Amino acid sequence: MLVTESTAHDPTAKDSTAGEPTAGEPTAGEPAASELTAKDKERLKAETSFPKHWVADVLASDGGVVHLRPIVPSDADALVAFHGRLSERTRYLRYFGPYPTMPQRDVLNFTTVDHRSRVAFVAILGDDIVAVGRYERLPEGDGNSAEVAFVVADAHQGRGLGPILLEHLAGAAAENGVDMFVAEVLAENRNMVTVFREAGYQVSRSFEGGVLRLEFAIDPSEALLSVRNSRERAAEARSVRNVLSPNSVAVIGASTDSSKVGNAVLANLLAAGFTGPVYPVNADHRSVRGVRAYRTVHDIPDSVDLAIAAVPAESIDEVLDDCLDKGVKALVVVSGGFGETGAAGQEKERRLVHAARAHGMRLVGPNALGVANTDSAFALNATLAPHLPMPGRVGFFCQSGALGIAILDQAAKRRLGLSTFVSAGNRADVSGNDLLQYWDSDPATEVVLLYLESFGNPRKFTRIARRVARTKPIVAVKSGRGAVPPALATGPDIDDSIVKALFEQAGVIQVDTIAQLFDCAILFGYQPLPTGPRVAVVGNSTALGVLAVDAARAEGLHAGAAIDVGPQAGPEEFAAAVSGALAASDVDSVIVVFVPPVAVTVEPFAEALGAAVRGADKPVLTTFLATEGIPDVLAVRGEEGHPIRGSVPSYSSPERAVAALGKAWRYAAWRSRPVSTPLRPNGIDSERAAALVRGWSGRDRWLSDFETAELLSCYGIEVVEFRSVTDEDEAAAAASELGYPVAVKATGEQWRHRPDLGGVRLDLGSDDAVRDAYRTLAADSGEPLLHVQKMATKGIGCVVRVQDDPSFGSLISFGLAGVISDLLGDRAYRVLPLTEDEAVQLIDAPKAAPLLSGYRNAVPVNKSALVDLVQRVSVMADDIPEIRALACEPILASAHGAQVTDARLRLGPEPTRNDLGPRRLR
């Protein structure tokens, strides 16, 4: 097979004597550790002291997992074995000529790197190296260029490992100050050139003697990030497809005891009519439930795509070895005894995840309910639930196994059809983010439901959900903190207001209960989205009509008086009223409230209503007989007899119908808005800011007030001019220089933003007033260092903060200043960076925001200035990842602009942000 991603020439192969060992240096396989000199031990320690965040599990393009880490000297034997498995063609393209065996001096050279100027990564599956990539800094020029090379085993070419290696090498190079890669490739190796070009780099080429020299900058461009995210999306979707669309399934631990989990899973698989072969694995019985059983997975004569493990936790290691041998693509662990049991179980769970990924598999669970796919091409019910809802267009992800059974039961009762279902249990590997990637491209899924007990990677969730929600509604329940046992709490608590902001920013429809989740699902799954907020209420009950209208207005919908046909109206009159409402140009949706007249059959009314709404392009909801879900009499059936789009959803009360419709309208409004992008205001000097930060960094500290003002000024944010003074003469001189009126402020931390403590004197218009203020504040605060500041234009006090959240990364918040806003928590949050629209929304989001717009005839402030300010703060926080905290408080907003009167900023080591670097599994 022609190499697709295998070879770029290795710089170290040009001079094989460069790394020739000297006396006392270890070569491949020798000497033993006990024979190492102190010098050797020192060298080996240095060689293995690589950044730990360089170690990653990554997804190949086929959805399989590969482990990636820096090379170490102990890889020598595995590297020789890897080289021996390469075909002659691959070796030729890699080394530009015959290279049948790897000499010991080259083995030492390849495995001995400093992780700075010479860096190498190995991709490992099981115990074998399947790919190697490396770069070596070039001595010429400014020293910021490096030659890059990689090779992929023949059996693993076409899996996208070359681009993954290149991505991680570029990430390591950037950390080490390398900004340019150079590669030399044989001209006939066109596929290698394609790897570099399709990675999103701008590649320049030169040609000499049959060799192409490629050069490209490795700075992350928009094109590069787009390619990375696209490949990540495809690989994660493929890995989930391996779970949900298997051609064969093995049930490991398939018991003959009907009370056991393994027996239940096997029974459900068989009862659902799974279309592929099912292989029970039971070492003690020849058959289980009438199906031939096998002692181990390895003994199964045919291939196995999906394995369901229902064995005790202590037996899982043997299962993993068998699955690797068999080439199993994915593993679902339904048995418990892992992270939910405590510290020992958590360690067991970590080992399980590591081992599953090392064996190339994605893992659902442990402690999972299972997975299901209602597509008739698979008919997969690999869950502990004996009955699944009917097929439909809704995908459902749930963390809780026990709750999952109740959820499936409720979905079936409401006649809500599902496309796929995943209960991830402890969510040790496969998460809601993976399912979102899959459902994004799954034509069988139109609506996504999520029941989340915790977030694995909230930053990534925001990025993915924002994209998916543009085409498919995502409805999510985020349960309270108490829903997760302490043993399973994998991250810090996230404030509910932050979660709410995250959902709003990403276009996710948040609900509080499972009932509300289903209320929204049956609307989104069977009716079109409303194009506006105008609602018509039609019914034969005055009381229910009034309730519906009141509820609609409370939801922010526009509803006139209900159209009441009266309890004596027949089916034709009833249907005519509904048809008239649907035809009205000033109506965007219709709610039908119906109470059957005494001793009258309802079928004629249902048939008339169905005929009236058939083909309507406006959503119709009803309280028909107070039924929940899709009533049989209002269902539109597809070829297989299941309800399809056009079926009319029914609710137990008008209020619940209206609540679902209100969420649908707000989602439709969000989706109809043009996609906004981050805006970079003019007047930003990021190079100067970076130079300042480099000079200050190295330890976690708060900047001085002058340092903070200087850094803010690089982004066009000016703190109102001030001076530091240490006696009253300096204070008077500073006031004269700044120009009256001035303010004198205490500088101690406990005095900042506490006007109730009297730490500031305002509107001082004379030398005597400044001197008196200095003497009083210095005495009260016990600190001679005070600030004299020019008075800002009076206005409404506001606060802009950036905080470093361990889950989301940098968050920006906005609110009005003051103790009442602090007490009520009236702050709006957004994940950075802000788009242009999000900056506007952030200013309008706090409950007290109407004060900025001229509440009770007050003069409106210049909100555009506030929007500009938060945009500049957003860009600054995004440009400078060392910012751990920033507070601009107070900001005085007036009709003339927004003036920052005080600011505090803390710098610290840049956090590891997995979602911003090379692709990896969490």
Secondary structure in CASP SS format (residue, H / E / C, confidence):
PFRMAT SS
TARGET T0000
AUTHOR 0000-0000-0000
METHOD secondary structure of the structure
MODEL  1
M C 1.00
L C 1.00
V C 1.00
T C 1.00
E C 1.00
S C 1.00
T C 1.00
A C 1.00
H C 1.00
D C 1.00
P H 1.00
T H 1.00
A H 1.00
K C 1.00
D C 1.00
S C 1.00
T C 1.00
A C 1.00
G C 1.00
E C 1.00
P C 1.00
T C 1.00
A C 1.00
G C 1.00
E C 1.00
P C 1.00
T E 1.00
A C 1.00
G C 1.00
E E 1.00
P C 1.00
A C 1.00
A H 1.00
S H 1.00
E H 1.00
L C 1.00
T C 1.00
A H 1.00
K H 1.00
D H 1.00
K H 1.00
E H 1.00
R H 1.00
L H 1.00
K H 1.00
A H 1.00
E H 1.00
T C 1.00
S C 1.00
F C 1.00
P C 1.00
K H 1.00
H H 1.00
W H 1.00
V C 1.00
A E 1.00
D E 1.00
V E 1.00
L E 1.00
A C 1.00
S C 1.00
D C 1.00
G C 1.00
G C 1.00
V E 1.00
V E 1.00
H E 1.00
L E 1.00
R E 1.00
P E 1.00
I C 1.00
V C 1.00
P H 1.00
S H 1.00
D H 1.00
A H 1.00
D H 1.00
A H 1.00
L H 1.00
V H 1.00
A H 1.00
F H 1.00
H H 1.00
G H 1.00
R H 1.00
L C 1.00
S C 1.00
E H 1.00
R H 1.00
T H 1.00
R H 1.00
Y H 1.00
L H 1.00
R H 1.00
Y H 1.00
F C 1.00
G C 1.00
P C 1.00
Y C 1.00
P C 1.00
T C 1.00
M C 1.00
P C 1.00
Q H 1.00
R H 1.00
D H 1.00
V H 1.00
L H 1.00
N H 1.00
F H 1.00
T H 1.00
T C 1.00
V C 1.00
D C 1.00
H C 1.00
R C 1.00
S C 1.00
R E 1.00
V E 1.00
A E 1.00
F E 1.00
V E 1.00
A E 1.00
I E 1.00
L E 1.00
G C 1.00
D C 1.00
D E 1.00
I E 1.00
V E 1.00
A E 1.00
V E 1.00
G E 1.00
R E 1.00
Y E 1.00
E E 1.00
R E 1.00
L C 1.00
P C 1.00
E C 1.00
G C 1.00
D C 1.00
G C 1.00
N C 1.00
S E 1.00
A E 1.00
E E 1.00
V E 1.00
A E 1.00
F E 1.00
V E 1.00
V E 1.00
A C 1.00
D H 1.00
A H 1.00
H H 1.00
Q C 1.00
G C 1.00
R C 1.00
G C 1.00
L H 1.00
G H 1.00
P H 1.00
I H 1.00
L H 1.00
L H 1.00
E H 1.00
H H 1.00
L H 1.00
A H 1.00
G H 1.00
A H 1.00
A H 1.00
A H 1.00
E H 1.00
N C 1.00
G C 1.00
V C 1.00
D C 1.00
M E 1.00
F E 1.00
V E 1.00
A E 1.00
E E 1.00
V E 1.00
L E 1.00
A C 1.00
E C 1.00
N C 1.00
R H 1.00
N H 1.00
M H 1.00
V H 1.00
T H 1.00
V H 1.00
F H 1.00
R H 1.00
E H 1.00
A C 1.00
G C 1.00
Y C 1.00
Q C 1.00
V C 1.00
S E 1.00
R E 1.00
S E 1.00
F E 1.00
E E 1.00
G C 1.00
G C 1.00
V E 1.00
L E 1.00
R E 1.00
L E 1.00
E E 1.00
F E 1.00
A E 1.00
I C 1.00
D C 1.00
P C 1.00
S C 1.00
E H 1.00
A H 1.00
L H 1.00
L H 1.00
S H 1.00
V H 1.00
R H 1.00
N H 1.00
S H 1.00
R H 1.00
E H 1.00
R H 1.00
A H 1.00
A H 1.00
E H 1.00
A H 1.00
R H 1.00
S H 1.00
V H 1.00
R H 1.00
N H 1.00
V H 1.00
L H 1.00
S C 1.00
P C 1.00
N C 1.00
S C 1.00
V E 1.00
A E 1.00
V E 1.00
I E 1.00
G C 1.00
A C 1.00
S C 1.00
T C 1.00
D C 1.00
S C 1.00
S C 1.00
K C 1.00
V H 1.00
G H 1.00
N H 1.00
A H 1.00
V H 1.00
L H 1.00
A H 1.00
N H 1.00
L H 1.00
L H 1.00
A H 1.00
A H 1.00
G C 1.00
F C 1.00
T C 1.00
G C 1.00
P C 1.00
V E 1.00
Y E 1.00
P E 1.00
V E 1.00
N C 1.00
A C 1.00
D C 1.00
H C 1.00
R C 1.00
S E 1.00
V E 1.00
R C 1.00
G C 1.00
V E 1.00
R E 1.00
A C 1.00
Y E 1.00
R C 1.00
T C 1.00
V H 1.00
H H 1.00
D H 1.00
I C 1.00
P C 1.00
D C 1.00
S C 1.00
V C 1.00
D C 1.00
L E 1.00
A E 1.00
I E 1.00
A E 1.00
A C 1.00
V C 1.00
P C 1.00
A H 1.00
E H 1.00
S H 1.00
I H 1.00
D H 1.00
E H 1.00
V H 1.00
L H 1.00
D H 1.00
D H 1.00
C H 1.00
L H 1.00
D H 1.00
K H 1.00
G C 1.00
V C 1.00
K C 1.00
A E 1.00
L E 1.00
V E 1.00
V E 1.00
V C 1.00
S C 1.00
G C 1.00
G C 1.00
F C 1.00
G H 1.00
E H 1.00
T H 1.00
G C 1.00
A H 1.00
A H 1.00
G H 1.00
Q H 1.00
E H 1.00
K H 1.00
E H 1.00
R H 1.00
R H 1.00
L H 1.00
V H 1.00
H H 1.00
A H 1.00
A H 1.00
R H 1.00
A H 1.00
H C 1.00
G C 1.00
M C 1.00
R E 1.00
L E 1.00
V E 1.00
G C 1.00
P C 1.00
N C 1.00
A C 1.00
L C 1.00
G E 1.00
V E 1.00
A E 1.00
N E 1.00
T C 1.00
D C 1.00
S C 1.00
A C 1.00
F C 1.00
A C 1.00
L E 1.00
N E 1.00
A E 1.00
T E 1.00
L C 1.00
A C 1.00
P C 1.00
H C 1.00
L C 1.00
P C 1.00
M C 1.00
P E 1.00
G E 1.00
R E 1.00
V E 1.00
G E 1.00
F E 1.00
F E 1.00
C E 1.00
Q C 1.00
S C 1.00
G H 1.00
A H 1.00
L H 1.00
G H 1.00
I H 1.00
A H 1.00
I H 1.00
L H 1.00
D H 1.00
Q H 1.00
A H 1.00
A H 1.00
K H 1.00
R C 1.00
R C 1.00
L C 1.00
G C 1.00
L E 1.00
S E 1.00
T E 1.00
F E 1.00
V E 1.00
S E 1.00
A C 1.00
G C 1.00
N C 1.00
R C 1.00
A C 1.00
D C 1.00
V C 1.00
S C 1.00
G H 1.00
N H 1.00
D H 1.00
L H 1.00
L H 1.00
Q H 1.00
Y H 1.00
W H 1.00
D H 1.00
S H 1.00
D C 1.00
P C 1.00
A C 1.00
T C 1.00
E C 1.00
V E 1.00
V E 1.00
L E 1.00
L E 1.00
Y E 1.00
L E 1.00
E C 1.00
S C 1.00
F C 1.00
G C 1.00
N C 1.00
P H 1.00
R H 1.00
K H 1.00
F H 1.00
T H 1.00
R H 1.00
I H 1.00
A H 1.00
R H 1.00
R H 1.00
V H 1.00
A C 1.00
R C 1.00
T C 1.00
K C 1.00
P C 1.00
I E 1.00
V E 1.00
A E 1.00
V E 1.00
K E 1.00
S C 1.00
G C 1.00
R H 1.00
G H 1.00
A H 1.00
V C 1.00
P C 1.00
P H 1.00
A H 1.00
L H 1.00
A C 1.00
T C 1.00
G C 1.00
P C 1.00
D C 1.00
I C 1.00
D C 1.00
D H 1.00
S H 1.00
I H 1.00
V H 1.00
K H 1.00
A H 1.00
L H 1.00
F H 1.00
E H 1.00
Q H 1.00
A H 1.00
G C 1.00
V C 1.00
I E 1.00
Q E 1.00
V E 1.00
D C 1.00
T C 1.00
I H 1.00
A H 1.00
Q H 1.00
L H 1.00
F H 1.00
D H 1.00
C H 1.00
A H 1.00
I H 1.00
L H 1.00
F H 1.00
G H 1.00
Y H 1.00
Q C 1.00
P C 1.00
L C 1.00
P C 1.00
T C 1.00
G C 1.00
P C 1.00
R E 1.00
V E 1.00
A E 1.00
V E 1.00
V E 1.00
G E 1.00
N C 1.00
S C 1.00
T H 1.00
A H 1.00
L H 1.00
G H 1.00
V H 1.00
L H 1.00
A H 1.00
V H 1.00
D H 1.00
A H 1.00
A H 1.00
R H 1.00
A H 1.00
E C 1.00
G C 1.00
L C 1.00
H E 1.00
A E 1.00
G C 1.00
A C 1.00
A C 1.00
I E 1.00
D E 1.00
V C 1.00
G C 1.00
P C 1.00
Q C 1.00
A C 1.00
G C 1.00
P H 1.00
E H 1.00
E H 1.00
F H 1.00
A H 1.00
A H 1.00
A H 1.00
V H 1.00
S H 1.00
G H 1.00
A H 1.00
L H 1.00
A H 1.00
A C 1.00
S C 1.00
D C 1.00
V C 1.00
D C 1.00
S E 1.00
V E 1.00
I E 1.00
V E 1.00
V E 1.00
F C 1.00
V C 1.00
P C 1.00
P C 1.00
V C 1.00
A C 1.00
V C 1.00
T C 1.00
V C 1.00
E H 1.00
P H 1.00
F H 1.00
A H 1.00
E H 1.00
A H 1.00
L H 1.00
G H 1.00
A H 1.00
A H 1.00
V H 1.00
R C 1.00
G C 1.00
A C 1.00
D C 1.00
K C 1.00
P C 1.00
V E 1.00
L E 1.00
T E 1.00
T C 1.00
F H 1.00
L H 1.00
A H 1.00
T C 1.00
E C 1.00
G E 1.00
I C 1.00
P C 1.00
D H 1.00
V H 1.00
L H 1.00
A C 1.00
V C 1.00
R E 1.00
G C 1.00
E C 1.00
E C 1.00
G C 1.00
H C 1.00
P E 1.00
I C 1.00
R C 1.00
G C 1.00
S C 1.00
V C 1.00
P C 1.00
S E 1.00
Y C 1.00
S C 1.00
S C 1.00
P H 1.00
E H 1.00
R H 1.00
A H 1.00
V H 1.00
A H 1.00
A H 1.00
L H 1.00
G H 1.00
K H 1.00
A H 1.00
W H 1.00
R H 1.00
Y H 1.00
A H 1.00
A H 1.00
W H 1.00
R H 1.00
S H 1.00
R C 1.00
P C 1.00
V C 1.00
S C 1.00
T C 1.00
P C 1.00
L C 1.00
R C 1.00
P C 1.00
N C 1.00
G C 1.00
I C 1.00
D C 1.00
S H 1.00
E H 1.00
R H 1.00
A H 1.00
A H 1.00
A H 1.00
L H 1.00
V H 1.00
R H 1.00
G H 1.00
W H 1.00
S C 1.00
G C 1.00
R C 1.00
D C 1.00
R E 1.00
W E 1.00
L C 1.00
S C 1.00
D H 1.00
F H 1.00
E H 1.00
T H 1.00
A H 1.00
E H 1.00
L H 1.00
L H 1.00
S H 1.00
C C 1.00
Y C 1.00
G C 1.00
I C 1.00
E C 1.00
V E 1.00
V C 1.00
E C 1.00
F E 1.00
R E 1.00
S E 1.00
V E 1.00
T C 1.00
D C 1.00
E H 1.00
D H 1.00
E H 1.00
A H 1.00
A H 1.00
A H 1.00
A H 1.00
A H 1.00
S H 1.00
E H 1.00
L H 1.00
G C 1.00
Y C 1.00
P C 1.00
V E 1.00
A E 1.00
V E 1.00
K E 1.00
A E 1.00
T C 1.00
G C 1.00
E H 1.00
Q H 1.00
W H 1.00
R C 1.00
H C 1.00
R C 1.00
P H 1.00
D H 1.00
L H 1.00
G C 1.00
G C 1.00
V E 1.00
R E 1.00
L E 1.00
D E 1.00
L E 1.00
G C 1.00
S C 1.00
D H 1.00
D H 1.00
A H 1.00
V H 1.00
R H 1.00
D H 1.00
A H 1.00
Y H 1.00
R H 1.00
T H 1.00
L H 1.00
A H 1.00
A H 1.00
D H 1.00
S H 1.00
G C 1.00
E C 1.00
P C 1.00
L C 1.00
L E 1.00
H E 1.00
V E 1.00
Q E 1.00
K E 1.00
M C 1.00
A C 1.00
T C 1.00
K C 1.00
G C 1.00
I E 1.00
G E 1.00
C E 1.00
V E 1.00
V E 1.00
R E 1.00
V E 1.00
Q E 1.00
D E 1.00
D E 1.00
P C 1.00
S C 1.00
F C 1.00
G E 1.00
S E 1.00
L E 1.00
I E 1.00
S E 1.00
F E 1.00
G E 1.00
L E 1.00
A C 1.00
G C 1.00
V H 1.00
I H 1.00
S H 1.00
D H 1.00
L H 1.00
L H 1.00
G C 1.00
D C 1.00
R C 1.00
A E 1.00
Y E 1.00
R E 1.00
V E 1.00
L C 1.00
P C 1.00
L C 1.00
T C 1.00
E H 1.00
D H 1.00
E H 1.00
A H 1.00
V H 1.00
Q H 1.00
L H 1.00
I H 1.00
D H 1.00
A C 1.00
P C 1.00
K C 1.00
A C 1.00
A H 1.00
P H 1.00
L H 1.00
L H 1.00
S H 1.00
G C 1.00
Y H 1.00
R H 1.00
N H 1.00
A C 1.00
V C 1.00
P C 1.00
V C 1.00
N C 1.00
K H 1.00
S H 1.00
A H 1.00
L H 1.00
V H 1.00
D H 1.00
L H 1.00
V H 1.00
Q H 1.00
R H 1.00
V H 1.00
S H 1.00
V H 1.00
M H 1.00
A H 1.00
D H 1.00
D H 1.00
I C 1.00
P C 1.00
E C 1.00
I E 1.00
R E 1.00
A E 1.00
L E 1.00
A E 1.00
C E 1.00
E E 1.00
P E 1.00
I E 1.00
L E 1.00
A E 1.00
S E 1.00
A C 1.00
H C 1.00
G E 1.00
A E 1.00
Q E 1.00
V E 1.00
T C 1.00
D C 1.00
A E 1.00
R E 1.00
L E 1.00
R E 1.00
L E 1.00
G C 1.00
P C 1.00
E C 1.00
P C 1.00
T C 1.00
R C 1.00
N C 1.00
D C 1.00
L C 1.00
G C 1.00
P C 1.00
R C 1.00
R C 1.00
L C 1.00
R C 1.00
END
